[in-house]
Amino acid sequence: MTPTSPQPPPTAMTRRAFLGAAAALGLGLALSPSGLGAAGAEIRLPPLPWPEDALEPVISARTIGFHYGKHHAGYVETTRRLIAGTPYAQMPLEQIIRETAGRAGQEAIFNNAAQVWNHTFYWHSLSPRGGGRPPARLLARIEASFGSLESCLQELARAAVSQFASGWAWLVEEQGRLRAVNTPNAETPLTRGQRPLLTIDVWEHAYYLDYQNRRADHVAAVLDKLIHWEFAAANLEG
């Protein structure tokens, strides 16, 4: 497994910490939807926001080791290789994603760049002290959009479990309301006019070592124990 550098305590993973990872990647991210980050920023693998074993027993250190150290790292290296010597090499990651989305001949760059972004966002959507009730400011928006927190969780679970094959489930803001949506493969709300607040990875490599084909059990455990409502609240306000 890929070693990680010392991390702050779980309660310290806030908007500031994710902004630091975003800056390392040249990301504007959902925290600043119109921003594209610093031009020419180097794309590299950011550190995890917690130790590899911090999410056990819901997600094992073995799963994180493969997921982060192999899959996420692989997307980073492939993106760097594909953009070398092209105009994309001078763009921050979010701009690369927007510029290549739906563009013939650029599918490989989009897929890998978007997966770098999605995974960085995903790690920060999880917390060892997650689950429970969202902050009051976010809870009010959830209740206004879904009727109740329970309905929101049900919609997120439905979006995650119903996504055919590989993909992602997201809590997003769109036109002033919160929605639970899913995207296939490397697709991301960034190219759909939506503000991502948090995400759940439902590619098989995210859960198969721990849950095999029981995606629904994995999703239920993540929503109950790991989902990082403070991160979603910070994105909503950013």
C-alpha positions in Angstrom: 0.0 0.0 0.0 1.2 3.5 -0.7 2.3 5.2 2.6 0.7 8.5 3.5 2.2 11.5 5.3 1.0 12.4 8.9 -2.5 13.7 8.8 -4.5 16.1 11.0 -7.0 14.5 13.5 -10.3 13.5 11.9 -12.2 16.5 13.3 -9.9 18.8 11.5 -10.9 17.8 8.0 -12.7 21.0 7.0 -13.1 23.2 4.0 -9.6 24.6 4.6 -8.0 21.2 4.4 -9.8 20.4 1.1 -8.8 23.7 -0.3 -5.2 22.8 0.4 -5.6 19.6 -1.6 -7.4 21.5 -4.3 -4.6 24.0 -4.6 -2.1 21.1 -4.9 -4.0 19.9 -7.9 -4.9 23.3 -9.4 -8.5 22.7 -8.7 -11.3 25.3 -8.5 -13.7 22.5 -7.4 -17.2 22.9 -6.2 -16.0 25.2 -3.4 -15.6 27.8 -6.0 -17.5 26.7 -9.1 -16.4 29.5 -11.3 -12.8 29.3 -10.4 -10.3 27.3 -12.3 -7.3 27.3 -9.9 -3.8 28.5 -10.6 -2.8 28.1 -14.2 0.0 25.6 -14.8 -0.4 23.9 -11.4 1.2 20.5 -11.3 -1.3 17.6 -11.1 -0.1 15.2 -8.5 -1.5 12.7 -6.0 -2.7 14.6 -2.8 -2.3 13.0 0.6 -5.4 11.3 2.1 -7.2 13.4 4.7 -6.9 10.5 7.3 -4.8 7.4 7.8 -5.5 4.4 5.6 -7.1 2.5 8.4 -9.2 5.4 9.7 -12.4 4.2 8.0 -12.4 0.7 9.4 -14.5 -1.4 9.8 -16.7 0.2 7.1 -13.9 0.5 4.6 -10.8 -1.5 5.2 -7.2 -0.3 5.0 -6.6 -2.9 2.4 -9.4 -1.4 0.2 -8.1 2.2 0.7 -4.6 1.0 -0.1 -5.6 -0.4 -3.5 -8.2 2.3 -4.2 -5.9 5.3 -3.4 -2.5 3.8 -4.0 -3.3 2.0 -7.2 -6.5 3.4 -8.8 -6.3 7.1 -7.8 -2.5 7.2 -8.3 -2.9 5.5 -11.7 -5.4 8.2 -12.9 -2.9 10.9 -11.8 0.0 9.4 -13.6 -2.0 8.7 -16.8 -3.4 12.2 -16.8 0.1 13.6 -16.5 1.3 11.4 -19.4 -1.6 12.2 -21.7 -1.4 16.0 -21.3 2.4 16.2 -21.5 3.4 18.5 -24.4 -0.2 19.6 -25.0 -2.0 22.9 -24.2 -3.7 21.0 -21.3 -0.4 20.8 -19.5 -0.7 24.5 -18.7 -4.3 24.2 -17.4 -5.5 23.4 -13.9 -7.4 20.1 -13.5 -10.9 21.5 -13.5 -10.3 23.4 -16.7 -8.9 20.3 -18.3 -12.1 18.5 -17.4 -14.3 21.2 -18.8 -12.3 21.6 -22.0 -12.3 17.9 -22.8 -15.8 16.9 -21.8 -17.7 15.6 -24.8 -14.9 16.4 -27.1 -14.1 13.8 -29.8 -10.6 12.4 -29.5 -10.1 13.7 -25.9 -12.0 10.9 -24.1 -8.9 9.4 -22.4 -7.8 12.7 -21.0 -11.3 13.5 -19.8 -11.8 10.1 -18.2 -8.5 10.2 -16.3 -8.6 13.9 -15.3 -12.2 13.6 -14.1 -11.3 10.5 -12.1 -8.5 12.4 -10.4 -10.9 15.1 -9.5 -13.7 12.8 -8.4 -11.5 10.7 -6.2 -9.9 13.7 -4.5 -13.5 15.0 -3.8 -14.6 11.5 -2.6 -11.9 11.1 0.1 -13.0 14.4 1.6 -16.6 13.3 1.5 -15.8 10.7 4.1 -14.8 11.1 7.7 -14.0 8.6 10.5 -16.4 10.6 12.6 -19.0 11.1 9.9 -22.7 10.1 9.7 -25.2 11.4 12.1 -27.0 14.7 11.5 -25.7 17.5 9.3 -25.0 21.0 10.6 -28.1 23.0 11.1 -27.4 25.2 8.1 -27.2 22.2 5.8 -30.0 20.4 7.5 -32.4 23.2 6.8 -31.6 23.1 3.1 -31.9 19.3 3.0 -35.4 19.5 4.7 -36.4 22.2 2.2 -35.4 20.1 -0.8 -36.2 16.5 0.3 -38.7 17.0 3.1 -36.5 15.3 5.7 -33.0 14.0 6.3 -34.3 10.5 6.1 -35.7 11.2 2.6 -32.4 12.7 1.6 -30.5 9.6 2.7 -33.0 7.3 0.9 -32.5 9.3 -2.3 -28.7 9.2 -2.0 -28.8 5.5 -1.4 -31.1 5.0 -4.4 -28.8 7.0 -6.6 -25.8 5.0 -5.5 -27.4 1.5 -5.7 -29.3 2.1 -9.0 -26.3 3.4 -10.9 -25.7 0.7 -13.5 -22.2 -0.6 -13.5 -19.5 1.8 -12.5 -20.1 5.4 -11.4 -20.8 7.9 -8.6 -23.7 9.1 -6.5 -23.7 12.8 -5.6 -25.5 15.3 -3.4 -25.5 18.5 -5.5 -27.1 21.9 -5.6 -28.8 22.8 -8.8 -30.9 26.0 -9.3 -31.2 26.6 -5.6 -32.3 23.1 -4.6 -30.4 20.1 -3.4 -30.7 16.9 -5.4 -29.3 13.3 -5.3 -28.0 12.3 -8.7 -25.7 9.7 -10.2 -23.1 9.8 -13.0 -21.6 6.9 -14.9 -17.9 6.1 -15.2 -15.9 9.3 -14.9 -18.7 11.7 -15.4 -19.0 14.6 -12.9 -21.5 17.3 -12.0 -18.8 19.9 -12.9 -19.9 19.6 -16.6 -23.6 19.6 -15.8 -24.0 23.0 -14.2 -24.4 21.4 -10.8 -22.4 22.2 -7.6 -21.1 19.0 -6.0 -21.5 18.8 -2.2 -20.4 15.2 -1.5 -20.0 12.0 -3.4 -20.1 8.2 -2.9 -17.9 6.1 -5.2 -19.8 3.0 -6.5 -17.1 1.6 -8.8 -16.5 -2.0 -7.7 -12.9 -1.2 -6.6 -14.4 1.1 -3.9 -16.1 -1.8 -2.0 -15.5 -5.2 -3.5 -12.7 -6.4 -1.2 -15.0 -5.7 1.8 -18.5 -6.3 0.5 -18.2 -8.3 -2.7 -21.4 -7.7 -4.7 -23.3 -6.2 -1.8 -23.2 -2.6 -3.0 -26.3 -1.7 -1.0 -24.7 -2.8 2.3 -21.6 -0.7 1.5 -23.7 2.4 0.7 -25.8 2.0 3.8 -22.7 1.8 6.0 -21.1 4.8 4.4 -24.2 6.9 4.8 -24.6 5.8 8.4 -21.0 6.0 9.6 -18.7 8.0 7.2 -20.5 10.6 5.2 -18.9 14.0 5.9 -21.8 16.5 6.3 -19.4 19.3 7.4 -17.6 19.0 4.1 -20.9 19.2 2.2 -22.0 22.2 4.3 -18.7 24.0 3.5 -19.1 23.3 -0.2 -22.7 24.7 -0.1 -21.4 27.9 1.5 -18.2 28.2 -0.5 
